[in-house]
Amino acid sequence: MSITPFGGRPGFSGDHELRRKVTTASLRELKLRHEPITCLTAYDYSTARLVDEAGIEMILVGDSLAQTVLGYDNTLSVTMDEMLHHVKAVRRGVKNALLLADMPYGSYHLDAQSALGNATRFVKEGGAEVVKIEGGEKRADLIRRIIDAEIPVAGHIGLTPQSVNVMGGYKVQGKNLGDIEQLMRDAVALDRAGVACIVLEGIPREVAAMITAEVATPTIGIGAGPECDGQVLVFHDILNLTFSPPAKFVRRYGDAAALIGHAVRAFRADVKSQQYPSDEESYHLPKETKAGLDTVLARKRAMQR
Ligand code: KIV
């Protein structure tokens, strides 16, 4: 049986014990071996444990936390403290996967000092192994400084949700020759800066394929077609927990909304009809205490008569 992070039968808990810790170096090995890399988001301890034990190589505490868990309209509102709270919870559930934390909007946009401070908090307080930053060429200097501070960085280009107001909505990027050239410059700048991986979001398959062939850094696609070195999806998307129609690239692997709705309705019905809890689901007094209590109550009743 393989003891690499990549072999074995994912989901079998024995393999989880044997599987090696995934590192940034593992991602490069996987790219070289043409073995697709898997990444899912997670925002809490129990989900992180399940995703980790299923053999997913990278777990991202995405700023999609904003919409999926915190109910914000977009990713712009989520704060460093909110992100950190969830990174810590996920850390406690992850054993083998590489743990990435998303730098939220405003945490790296002001100046390099505060960006370094926030990246350091994710590592020191949150236990993250990689921080993710949106933007290409224009972020390369900042990314180099963060890497110089011994913090691996993941790049993220294409449809970058933190730029929603500049892009004028969530639109597929890289559809004309000028934009394709810019995307290629962005990818090459991140590659040269030494990022651990590059998330390619919402770009045509052909462009993602060109970038993936051009850079040594593993590319992780979301809405970027099958030629990327790996794929990332939002946990809530694959399980129908988003309360909105899925994007074109989302594949649903389960219906947690239906499962949860069914369980909650069944619980409600059982309580209303006094089917829950049963005697078997109740605690009981020890025999002697029960006998003593019965005697006390009988005496009380007698005195009241
Ligand atoms: O926040 C997030 O979930 C992400 C992924 C979609 C890559 O950035």
Boltz pocket constraint, residues with backbone or C-beta under 6 A from the ligand:
constraints:
  - pocket:
      binder: B
      contacts: [[A, 41], [A, 60], [A, 61], [A, 62], [A, 63], [A, 64], [A, 65], [A, 102], [A, 199], [A, 201], [A, 222], [A, 232], [A, 233], [A, 234]]
      max_distance: 6.0
